[in-house]
Amino acid sequence: MNRQQRRSAGRARKAALALLVAGALASGTVGDFTALAAGDELSISGGQGGYYGCGSPLSYPGEVKLDGSTLIAGFQDPITVSYDTPTPPPFNGGKATVSVGTYSIDSLLLFGGVGSSESDAAGNGGDAVINVSGTLTCADIALEGGENDSYGTGGFARLNATTLAVKEGDSLTLANSPRVDINVGTFAFDISGGKDKILLEATDESFNLTWLSRSNITLTLGGATFDLEDSTILIQNVAGSFSRNLSAGGEKFVVSVKEGNLIATRHDWTSGGGGPYVPPLPPVDPEPTTNGGDDDDDGGDDDPTVTILTDGDLDSLFANAIDGVMFLNIPGELDKLQIVVPLKWFMENLGATLLVYNEGIGAMAITSENMIELAALSYTGEGGVTVEMHGKEFTFNPETLITYIAEKGSVILSVASEGNSLVWYVYDSPLILGLPGGADSDDWVAYRRMSDGSEKIMPRSLLRDGLVFTLVNEEGTYDIKSNPMTFDDVAGHWMENAAKFMAARGIMIGYDGEFSPDRLITRAEYTTMLMRSMDYKSDENAPMPFSDVDTGIWYYESAKAAAALGITSGRGDGTFGPRDVITREEMFVMTYDALKYFYLIIPDEENLGAAETFSDASDITPDALEAVSELIANGLVAGYDGALNIQGNLTRAEAAQFLTNVIRYIVPDYTEILKTASGSARG
């Protein structure tokens, strides 16, 4: 769940599969990959950046070999191989990617492509990537980043694995580490052999600690014969500092860096006895301190409970994170909750999310992006750093402490920076609230109570397991209510629930008590529905670029907002065409552009073939292919009987169902994490 890890600009399209491999390849498979034996060697190489061949500037494709035999693209069972097309100019080398499940092999080699050295054939080296969705077991792993040259940067050697299993004698060789990237969810060390045993030997260059800090670590003791008197070296040649407390087989260990090595030392960190002293880290569910006062006799604490999280606290929580989401349960039913969070830790662990839960308050999800935007709002001009995010620059002090404050009932949400109250509005990086209150159907929505007593429905509201989750952009008072809407003309219709869902959120209202599901939709109508779904309004000073949109007309603000975001540029002649009927393809493109603008969809070149399974895929216009493919790949489009009806006119029924899918996609789903991580915290 983490939406991060997110920002990607240019993408190369895939071309004909076999043509991307150097040399002429015969069709079919190469070798037997259903049972890989020990001794196999898998080599993945990114293509070299631009060079001159036969008097013309060219670039190399990527290449994947198993025991010296080149694998054709598209092979599966259990390996999937893909190559990117070099698309000059620039003359970038092709990327080579291998995707597997649980995988065991003797030797794994990844080589990033070198950058170009020729000015007339400038281009970057291609990446070499392996994605392991299960456990990777490999005795010898070598990653070499591509060398930068005068006219192109080197490609990355990138290892992505859910789990890396490490046993005695395994080796990891790193070369040109600035162009090496390791993303391992869990390092699983088997330390059954006893003391002073090196499990993973990192050679050539020191193991980059940032890769290690964002990973879990597990230890396997290997039975009753285990004897660890002093310490075991888990990884040799580690830079920086690191400390984490772990339990395994009834024993307690501290994993830390000593003399440049990552070691596991038996240490009872709950009592402080035995081994070197390491300050104990808190439990996953730390008990907040409170005076227990209850002046209004409502059964809850009236005084605020303050939880101050340290780097050590967050390290402990991160060791148990699920998909990058840390869970913190604050016991009891509190009236007020304050969480003080150090921004610097989140800067060092970009992409992490902290999910806080209390029975009285509900749930609140805090992201590093949200903290950065808040810190930038409170920046005073001292100790500043600048980062680019969402296409904007933010300057802030990384030492900032952010305090999130939530009060029970109608949740009053506020923020303080360095103890000072902060007036804030952050659209790009919202907080996510999960509000309690007895909700039991999709008719329940969140709303913000305005200063004049009115209620603003939060369109991005979704019931999940008794909590109504919503995306919050500013301070205020938030609550939930049942807001049922019914229409006689959709009773029993296939999209009846979608019509009610849209109406409850104020996105689609209806006409004189009827929904009119078969009525066609104009560009003005869909633009308004889309902007309501995004809960976005443009700056009041933004210009109106369309000559056929009159000031004050009901769709004026929506058309202006969509133009400001680049979601629509109109008809190309300075007009918007508000009364023109919109097609399904236009709906897909506009919605995709909106989701991409707000980084709610991360473009992935692997998805470009998603539309090929539909019978009318050839009807998709080239400029719309990326949008349609990404929406399909992300589960937002299903089609009709194997077809998209891509050029068909859009009906209200279709728009209602599609935008319902969009809302369900936008609102993060933390329910399984709440159940899994909290145990009995929620019933």
C-alpha positions in Angstrom: 0.0 0.0 0.0 2.4 2.3 -0.2 1.6 4.8 -3.3 5.1 5.6 -3.4 7.7 4.7 -5.0 6.0 6.3 -7.5 7.2 8.9 -10.0 8.1 7.8 -13.5 8.4 10.1 -16.5 9.4 8.7 -19.9 8.5 5.1 -20.9 9.6 3.0 -23.9 7.1 0.8 -25.6 7.5 -2.9 -26.1 8.1 -4.1 -29.6 8.1 -7.5 -31.3 9.6 -9.9 -28.8 12.2 -12.0 -30.6 13.6 -9.0 -32.5 14.8 -7.4 -29.3 17.4 -10.1 -28.6 20.9 -9.6 -30.2 21.2 -12.0 -33.1 18.5 -14.0 -34.8 16.6 -16.3 -32.4 14.5 -19.2 -33.3 11.0 -19.2 -32.0 10.1 -21.5 -29.1 11.7 -22.1 -25.7 15.3 -22.5 -24.8 16.1 -25.3 -22.3 13.9 -26.8 -19.6 13.0 -24.1 -17.0 10.4 -26.1 -15.1 13.0 -27.6 -12.7 16.2 -25.5 -12.3 19.1 -27.5 -10.9 21.9 -26.4 -8.8 24.7 -25.0 -10.9 22.5 -23.0 -13.1 23.6 -19.4 -13.9 21.1 -16.7 -14.7 22.7 -13.6 -16.3 20.7 -10.4 -16.9 22.3 -7.5 -18.8 21.0 -4.0 -19.7 21.9 -2.8 -23.2 24.8 -0.4 -23.8 24.0 3.2 -24.6 24.5 4.7 -28.0 27.4 3.6 -30.3 28.1 3.8 -34.1 27.6 0.7 -36.2 27.7 0.6 -40.0 27.9 4.3 -40.0 24.7 4.9 -38.0 24.0 5.6 -34.3 22.5 2.5 -32.6 22.0 1.1 -29.1 22.1 -2.4 -27.8 19.1 -4.4 -26.6 19.0 -6.0 -23.2 19.8 -9.7 -22.9 19.0 -12.6 -20.5 20.9 -15.9 -20.5 20.5 -19.1 -18.6 23.7 -21.2 -18.6 24.8 -19.3 -21.7 21.6 -19.8 -23.7 19.7 -16.6 -24.5 16.1 -16.6 -23.3 13.5 -15.3 -25.7 11.1 -12.7 -24.4 7.7 -13.7 -23.1 8.8 -17.2 -21.9 7.0 -18.3 -18.9 6.8 -21.3 -16.4 8.3 -20.3 -14.1 10.3 -17.4 -15.7 8.9 -14.4 -17.4 11.4 -12.5 -19.6 10.8 -9.1 -21.1 13.0 -6.6 -23.0 12.4 -2.9 -23.7 12.8 -1.6 -27.2 15.6 0.9 -27.6 13.8 3.9 -29.0 16.2 6.4 -30.5 16.8 9.2 -30.0 18.1 9.3 -27.4 20.0 6.0 -28.0 19.3 4.4 -24.7 20.2 0.8 -24.2 17.3 -1.7 -23.8 16.2 -2.8 -20.3 16.1 -6.6 -19.5 13.7 -7.9 -16.9 13.2 -11.3 -15.4 10.2 -12.0 -13.2 9.8 -15.2 -11.1 8.0 -16.5 -8.1 9.9 -18.5 -5.5 13.3 -19.2 -7.1 16.4 -21.2 -6.4 19.6 -20.9 -8.5 23.3 -21.2 -7.9 24.5 -18.0 -9.6 22.7 -14.8 -10.4 24.5 -12.0 -12.3 23.0 -8.6 -13.1 24.9 -6.0 -15.2 23.6 -2.5 -15.9 24.4 -1.2 -19.4 27.1 1.3 -19.8 26.3 4.9 -20.9 27.2 6.2 -24.3 30.7 7.7 -25.0 29.7 9.3 -28.4 28.1 12.7 -28.7 26.2 11.8 -31.9 24.7 8.7 -30.3 24.0 9.9 -26.7 22.0 7.5 -24.6 21.9 5.9 -21.2 22.6 2.3 -20.4 19.7 -0.1 -19.9 18.7 -1.5 -16.5 19.1 -5.1 -15.6 16.2 -6.2 -13.3 15.0 -9.3 -11.5 11.7 -9.3 -9.7 11.1 -12.2 -7.3 7.6 -12.3 -5.9 8.5 -15.1 -3.4 11.8 -16.3 -1.9 15.1 -16.1 -3.7 17.7 -18.7 -2.7 21.1 -18.1 -4.4 24.7 -19.0 -3.4 26.4 -16.3 -5.5 24.8 -13.0 -6.4 26.7 -10.3 -8.3 25.3 -6.9 -9.1 27.3 -4.5 -11.2 25.9 -1.0 -12.0 26.5 0.3 -15.5 29.4 2.8 -15.8 28.5 6.5 -16.6 30.2 7.9 -19.6 30.5 11.2 -21.3 27.1 11.1 -23.0 25.0 8.8 -20.9 24.5 7.4 -17.4 24.9 3.7 -16.7 21.9 1.5 -16.2 20.9 0.1 -12.8 21.5 -3.5 -11.6 18.3 -3.9 -9.6 17.3 -6.8 -7.4 13.7 -6.8 -6.1 12.7 -9.7 -3.9 10.0 -10.4 -1.3 12.5 -12.6 0.7 16.2 -13.4 0.3 17.2 -16.6 2.0 20.8 -16.5 3.2 22.8 -19.6 4.4 26.4 -20.1 5.3 28.9 -19.3 2.5 26.6 -17.2 0.3 28.1 -14.2 -1.4 26.9 -10.9 -2.6 29.3 -9.0 -4.9 28.6 -5.3 -5.5 30.4 -3.1 -8.1 29.7 0.5 -9.0 27.2 0.6 -6.2 25.7 4.0 -7.0 24.0 2.2 -9.9 23.0 -0.8 -7.8 19.6 -1.0 -6.2 18.5 -3.7 -3.8 14.9 -3.9 -2.5 14.4 -6.9 -0.3 11.4 -7.2 1.9 13.0 -9.7 4.3 16.5 -11.0 4.8 16.0 -14.6 6.1 19.2 -15.7 7.8 19.8 -19.3 8.8 22.2 -19.2 11.7 22.0 -22.8 12.7 25.8 -23.4 12.3 27.0 -21.6 15.5 29.3 -18.8 16.4 31.5 -16.6 14.3 30.0 -17.9 11.0 29.8 -15.5 8.0 26.6 -16.1 6.2 26.7 -13.4 3.5 30.0 -12.0 2.3 29.5 -8.6 0.7 32.6 -7.9 -1.4 34.1 -5.1 -3.5 32.1 -2.3 -1.9 30.4 -1.9 1.5 26.7 -2.9 1.7 24.6 0.2 1.4 22.8 0.6 4.8 19.8 2.3 3.3 18.9 -0.9 1.5 19.2 -2.9 4.8 17.3 -0.4 6.9 14.1 -0.7 4.8 14.1 -4.5 5.1 12.8 -6.9 7.7 15.3 -9.5 9.2 14.5 -13.0 10.4 16.7 -15.6 12.1 16.3 -19.4 11.9 18.2 -21.3 14.7 18.0 -24.7 13.2 17.1 -27.0 16.1 18.2 -27.9 19.6 21.9 -28.3 18.7 22.2 -24.5 18.1 25.1 -23.0 20.1 25.7 -19.3 19.8 28.0 -18.2 22.5 29.1 -14.9 21.1 27.9 -13.6 17.8 27.4 -14.6 14.2 28.4 -12.3 11.3 25.3 -12.0 9.1 26.8 -9.7 6.5 30.4 -8.9 6.1 31.5 -5.4 5.0 28.6 -3.1 6.1 28.8 0.6 6.2 27.1 2.9 8.8 25.2 2.1 12.0 22.2 -0.2 12.5 20.4 -1.9 15.5 17.4 -4.1 15.7 16.1 -6.4 18.4 14.8 -9.8 17.2 13.4 -13.0 18.7 14.0 -16.5 17.3 13.4 -20.0 18.8 12.8 -18.6 22.2 16.1 -16.7 22.2 16.5 -12.9 22.0 19.1 -11.3 19.7 20.4 -7.8 18.9 21.4 -7.3 15.3 23.8 -4.4 14.9 26.9 -3.2 13.1 30.3 -3.9 14.8 33.6 -3.2 13.2 32.0 -2.9 9.7 30.0 -6.2 10.0 26.3 -6.9 10.6 26.3 -9.3 13.6 23.6 -11.1 15.5 24.4 -11.3 19.3 22.4 -13.2 21.9 21.1 -10.6 24.3 18.1 -10.4 26.6 17.1 -7.0 25.6 14.0 -7.1 27.8 16.0 -7.2 31.0 19.3 -5.7 29.8 21.3 -8.8 30.9 24.0 -10.4 28.9 26.0 -9.1 26.0 26.5 -5.5 25.0 24.0 -3.0 26.2 21.5 -1.9 23.6 18.6 0.4 24.7 15.4 -1.7 24.5 13.0 -0.8 21.7 9.3 -0.4 22.6 6.6 -3.1 21.8 4.5 -2.8 18.7 1.6 -1.5 20.8 3.2 0.9 23.3 1.0 2.0 26.2 0.4 5.7 26.1 0.7 7.7 29.3 -2.4 9.5 30.6 -3.7 10.9 33.9 -6.9 9.0 33.6 -9.1 12.0 34.2 -12.8 11.8 33.1 -14.4 15.1 34.1 -17.4 14.7 31.9 -18.2 11.2 33.0 -18.4 9.9 29.5 -16.2 6.9 30.2 -13.1 8.2 28.3 -10.1 10.2 29.2 -10.5 14.0 28.7 -6.9 15.0 28.9 -4.9 14.5 25.7 -2.7 11.4 25.5 0.6 12.2 23.9 2.7 9.5 22.1 6.1 10.7 21.1 7.7 8.4 18.6 11.5 8.1 18.4 13.7 6.7 15.6 14.0 3.5 17.6 10.2 3.3 18.0 9.7 3.6 14.3 12.5 1.1 13.5 10.7 -1.4 15.7 7.4 -0.8 14.0 9.0 -0.9 10.6 10.5 -4.4 11.4 6.9 -5.6 11.4 5.6 -3.5 8.6 3.2 -5.1 6.0 3.7 -3.8 2.5 5.6 -0.8 3.9 2.7 0.1 6.3 3.6 0.2 10.0 0.8 -0.4 12.5 0.6 1.4 15.9 -2.3 0.5 18.2 -3.0 2.9 21.0 -5.0 0.9 23.6 -8.1 2.2 25.3 -10.9 4.5 24.1 -9.3 7.9 24.1 -11.0 11.3 23.8 -8.0 13.0 22.3 -4.8 11.6 20.7 -1.6 13.4 19.9 1.2 11.6 17.8 4.5 13.3 17.6 6.5 12.0 14.6 10.1 12.8 13.6 10.3 13.8 9.9 13.9 12.9 9.5 13.2 9.2 10.0 10.6 9.3 7.3 13.1 11.1 5.0 15.4 8.1 5.5 12.5 5.7 4.8 10.6 7.3 2.0 7.5 5.4 1.1 6.8 4.2 4.6 3.3 4.8 6.0 2.4 4.9 9.7 -1.2 3.6 10.4 -2.3 4.6 13.9 -5.5 3.1 15.5 -7.4 3.9 18.6 -10.9 2.6 19.4 -12.2 6.0 20.3 -10.6 8.0 17.5 -10.5 5.5 14.6 -7.6 5.1 12.2 -5.1 7.7 10.7 -2.5 6.9 8.0 0.5 9.2 7.9 2.9 9.2 4.9 6.4 10.7 4.4 5.0 12.8 1.6 2.3 14.3 3.9 5.0 15.1 6.5 7.2 16.8 3.9 4.4 19.1 2.7 3.5 20.0 6.3 7.1 20.7 7.2 7.4 23.0 4.1 4.4 25.0 5.3 6.1 25.6 8.6 9.6 26.3 7.3 11.2 29.3 8.9 14.3 29.6 6.7 16.8 27.7 8.8 18.5 24.3 8.1 16.6 23.8 5.0 16.7 21.1 2.3 14.8 21.1 -1.0 13.2 18.0 -2.6 11.1 17.7 -5.7 7.8 15.9 -5.3 4.6 15.9 -7.3 6.4 18.1 -9.8 6.9 20.8 -7.2 9.8 21.8 -5.0 9.4 21.8 -1.2 12.0 23.4 1.2 11.9 22.4 4.8 14.0 21.5 7.9 14.4 17.7 8.1 14.7 17.9 11.9 11.1 19.1 12.1 8.7 17.2 14.5 5.1 17.0 13.3 2.3 16.5 15.8 -1.0 15.0 14.6 -3.9 15.7 16.9 -7.3 14.0 16.7 -10.3 14.3 19.0 -13.1 11.8 19.6 -16.6 12.0 18.3 -16.7 14.4 15.4 -13.0 13.9 14.8 -11.3 17.3 15.1 -8.1 17.0 13.1 -5.2 19.5 13.5 -1.5 19.6 13.1 1.4 21.3 14.9 5.0 21.8 13.7 7.6 22.2 16.4 4.8 22.8 18.9 3.2 25.6 16.9 -0.3 25.2 15.4 -0.3 25.0 11.6 -3.0 26.1 9.2 -2.6 23.6 6.4 -4.0 22.5 3.1 -2.2 19.7 1.2 -4.1 18.2 -1.8 -1.3 16.1 -3.3 -0.4 14.2 -0.1 -3.6 13.8 2.0 -4.0 12.2 5.4 -6.3 9.1 5.4 -8.8 8.9 8.2 -10.8 5.9 9.2 -13.8 7.2 11.1 -15.8 5.0 13.6 -19.5 5.4 14.3 -21.5 2.3 13.4 -21.4 2.5 9.6 -22.8 -0.7 8.0 -23.4 0.1 4.3 -22.1 2.1 1.4 -24.7 4.8 2.2 -22.4 6.0 4.9 -20.1 8.8 4.0 -17.7 11.1 5.7 -18.3 14.9 5.8 -16.6 18.0 7.0 -18.5 20.4 9.3 -17.9 23.9 7.9 -17.6 27.0 10.0 -21.1 28.2 9.0 -22.6 24.9 10.3 -23.1 23.3 6.8 -21.8 19.9 5.9 -19.4 19.2 3.0 -19.7 15.6 1.8 -16.3 13.9 1.3 -16.8 12.2 -2.1 -13.7 10.0 -1.6 -15.4 8.1 1.3 -15.5 4.3 1.6 -16.8 1.9 4.2 -14.3 -0.8 5.1 -14.9 -3.1 8.1 -16.9 -0.7 10.2 -14.7 2.4 9.5 -15.4 5.0 6.9 -12.1 5.9 5.3 -11.6 9.2 3.6 -8.8 11.3 2.1 -8.4 14.6 4.1 -6.5 17.6 2.7 -6.9 20.2 5.5 -7.6 20.7 9.2 -11.2 20.6 10.4 -14.0 18.6 12.1 -14.9 15.4 10.4 -17.7 12.9 11.0 -19.8 10.3 9.2 -23.5 9.9 8.5 -25.9 7.7 6.5 -26.9 9.4 3.3 -29.1 7.0 1.4 -30.4 7.8 -2.1 -32.8 5.8 -4.1 -34.1 6.0 -7.7 -37.2 4.2 -9.0 -35.8 3.7 -12.5 -32.7 1.7 -11.4 -34.4 -0.8 -9.1 -33.0 -4.2 -10.1 -30.7 -2.6 -12.7 -27.2 -4.1 -13.0 -25.8 -0.8 -11.8 -28.3 0.0 -9.0 -25.7 -0.1 -6.3 -23.4 2.1 -8.3 -26.1 4.7 -8.8 -26.8 4.8 -5.0 -23.0 5.0 -4.3 -22.5 8.0 -6.6 -25.6 9.8 -5.3 -24.7 9.4 -1.7 -21.4 11.1 -2.4 -22.9 13.9 -4.4 -21.0 12.9 -7.5 -24.1 12.1 -9.6 -27.4 13.5 -8.4 -30.2 12.4 -10.8 -33.1 14.2 -12.4 -36.5 14.7 -10.5 -36.0 11.5 -8.5 -34.8 9.4 -11.5 -31.3 8.4 -12.4 -31.8 8.0 -16.2 -29.2 5.2 -16.5 -29.4 5.0 -20.3 -29.1 8.7 -21.0 -25.9 9.8 -22.8 -23.4 12.0 -21.1 -21.9 15.2 -22.4 -18.3 16.4 -21.9 -19.5 19.1 -19.4 -21.3 16.5 -17.4 -18.5 14.0 -17.2 -15.9 16.6 -16.5 -18.0 17.8 -13.5 -18.4 14.2 -12.2 -14.7 13.6 -12.5 -13.7 16.7 -10.7 -16.2 15.9 -7.9 -14.7 12.4 -7.6 -11.2 13.9 -7.3 -12.6 16.5 -4.8 -10.6 19.1 -6.6 -11.2 22.8 -7.4 -8.8 25.0 -9.2 -7.3 28.2 -7.9 -9.9 30.9 -8.3 -7.4 33.0 -10.2 -6.7 30.3 -12.8 -7.7 31.4 -16.3 -10.5 29.9 -18.3 -9.0 28.9 -21.6 -12.2 28.0 -23.4 -14.3 30.5 -25.4 -17.5 28.4 -25.2 -17.7 28.2 -21.4 -19.5 31.2 -20.0 -18.7 32.6 -16.5 -21.2 31.4 -13.9 -22.5 28.4 -15.9 -22.8 25.2 -13.8 -19.8 23.4 -15.2 -17.5 26.5 -15.3 -15.4 25.6 -12.3 -15.0 22.0 -13.4 -13.9 22.9 -16.9 -11.4 25.4 -15.5 -10.0 22.9 -13.0 -9.7 20.1 -15.6 -7.9 22.5 -18.0 -5.5 23.7 -15.2 -4.6 20.1 -14.4 -4.0 19.3 -18.1 -6.8 16.7 -18.0 -8.5 18.3 -21.0 -7.2 20.7 -23.6 -10.6 21.0 -25.3 -11.2 20.6 -29.0 -8.0 22.1 -30.2 -9.6 25.3 -31.5 -10.0 27.1 -28.2 -13.4 25.5 -27.4 -14.4 22.9 -24.8 -17.3 21.4 -26.6 -19.4 21.1 -23.4 -22.5 19.8 -25.1 -20.8 17.1 -27.2 -21.5 13.6 -26.2 -18.5 11.9 -24.7 -17.2 8.5 -25.7 -16.0 5.7 -23.4 -12.4 6.2 -24.7 -12.6 9.9 -23.9 -13.8 9.0 -20.4 -10.9 6.6 -19.9 -8.3 9.1 -21.1 -9.5 12.0 -18.9 -9.8 9.8 -15.8 -6.4 8.2 -16.4 -4.8 11.7 -16.8 -6.4 12.8 -13.5 -5.2 9.7 -11.6 -1.7 10.0 -13.1 -1.6 13.7 -12.2 -2.3 13.0 -8.6 0.1 9.9 -8.6 -2.8 7.6 -7.9 -1.8 5.4 -10.8 1.9 4.8 -11.5 2.5 4.1 -15.2 4.2 0.8 -15.8 5.4 -0.2 -19.2 4.7 -3.8 -18.3 0.9 -2.9 -18.6 0.9 -1.8 -22.2 -0.3 -5.2 -23.4 -3.3 -5.3 -21.0 -5.8 -4.3 -23.7 -4.8 -7.0 -26.2 -7.2 -9.6 -24.7 -10.2 -7.6 -25.7 -11.8 -8.3 -29.1 -12.0 -4.6 -30.2 -8.5 -3.6 -29.0 -7.6 -2.5 -32.5 -10.3 0.3 -32.2 -8.2 2.0 -29.5 -6.6 5.1 -30.8 -2.8 5.1 -30.4 -2.8 8.2 -28.1 -5.3 6.4 -25.8 -3.5 3.0 -25.6 -1.5 3.8 -22.4 -4.5 5.2 -20.6 -6.8 2.2 -21.5 -4.1 -0.3 -20.7 -3.3 1.1 -17.3 -6.9 1.3 -16.3 -7.4 -2.3 -17.3 -4.2 -3.5 -15.5 -5.3 -1.7 -12.3 -8.7 -3.3 -12.3 -10.8 -0.3 -13.2 -12.1 -1.6 -16.5 -13.7 -5.0 -17.2 -15.5 -4.5 -20.5 -18.5 -6.3 -21.9 -18.4 -9.9 -23.1 -14.7 -9.6 -24.0 -15.0 -6.2 -25.7 -14.4 -2.6 -24.5 -16.9 -0.8 -26.8 -14.2 1.7 -26.8 -15.7 4.1 -29.3 -19.2 3.8 -28.0 -21.0 6.8 -26.4 -21.0 6.9 -22.7 -24.2 6.3 -20.7 -24.9 7.4 -17.1 -25.0 3.8 -16.0 -21.5 3.2 -17.4 -20.2 6.4 -15.9 -21.6 5.5 -12.5 -20.1 2.1 -12.4 -16.7 3.3 -13.6 -16.5 6.1 -11.1 -17.5 3.8 -8.3 -14.6 1.6 -9.3 -12.4 4.7 -9.3 -13.4 5.7 -5.7 -12.8 2.2 -4.5 -9.4 2.3 -6.1 -8.4 5.7 -4.8 -9.2 5.1 -1.1 -6.5 2.8 0.4 -7.6 -0.5 1.9 -6.0 -1.0 5.3 -8.6 -3.4 6.7 -6.4 -6.5 6.4 -3.5 -4.8 7.9 -5.6 -3.6 10.8 -6.8 -7.2 11.3 -3.4 -8.9 10.8 -1.3 -6.4 12.8 -3.6 -5.5 15.6 -4.8 -9.0 16.5 -7.4 -8.3 19.1 -7.2 -4.6 18.8 -10.4 -4.6 16.8 -12.9 -7.3 17.3 
